[in-house]
Structures are given as structure tokens and as C-alpha cells.
Amino acid sequence: MIRSMTAFAHCQSTTPQGKLSWEIRTVNHRYLDVTIRLPEEFRAQENDFRQSIQSRLQRGKLEASLRYAPGVAEDNSIVINEPLARALIIACRQIEALTDTPDPLKAVDILR
């Protein structure tokens, strides 16, 4: 059972993908008030974080902040998925045949 609503936590983890650092502050509050600050790379997971917090707390004011520093990639080479690239070229030719356009369709047009 939770005995106190006032707390501060700091957690840090380093992986090959980068360095993550969470800071969480809570204080007593009549209702549940959750504020989450995330870097752009993690904005898509904000709702998951919020639901996880709300499933564990009933009240209190919680401020969570995530900091992320990407790791240095050892291999910056680009790997081409050849079967997918070939399928994309075939799809371009099929679209050209269907539309009868004078300008040839480029794979980059489909990727946009």
C-alpha cells in the first residue's frame, strides 16, 4: 500500500541505441493529474505511458520527464531490400500502363 504521495525518482539506462533518463516527481493531490514530457522520438508512446501510470495510481500529481540522447551508430551503411525495390519498379510500370501518362513514373514518386 502506498503510504506517501510525495516522491522523486531518477533512473538512467545506456544501450547501444542511446541513453535514456527518466525523472518522476509526485506530490499529494486530490485528483489524478499526470504530466508527461517526452522527446519527439517517443511522442507516439505517450498514451501508453499515460495508461500505464493511470492503471497504478488513483490520485496525486505526477510529472514525468524522459530525456533521450541517441547513441552513435557504428554502421552508417544503407541496406537495400532488393526484392522490395524490384516489386516497387514493377508496380511503377503497371501504374504507367494503367494511366497512359506521357511522363514516366519514378519509384521516388510512390515513396512520397
C-alpha positions, 0 to 999 in steps of 0.5 A: 500500500502506498503510504506517501504521495510525495516522491522523486525518482531518477533512473538512467539506462545506456544501450547501444541505441542511446541513453535514456533518463527518466525523472518522476516527481509526485506530490499529494493531490486530490485528483489524478493529474499526470504530466508527461514530457517526452522527446519527439522520438517517443511522442507516439508512446505517450498514451501508453505511458499515460495508461500505464501510470493511470492503471497504478495510481488513483490520485496525486500529481505526477510529472514525468520527464524522459530525456533521450540522447541517441547513441552513435551508430557504428554502421552508417551503411544503407541496406537495400531490400532488393526484392522490395525495390524490384516489386516497387519498379514493377508496380511503377510500370503497371501504374504507367500502363494503367494511366497512359501518362506521357511522363514516366513514373519514378519509384521516388514518386510512390515513396512520397 
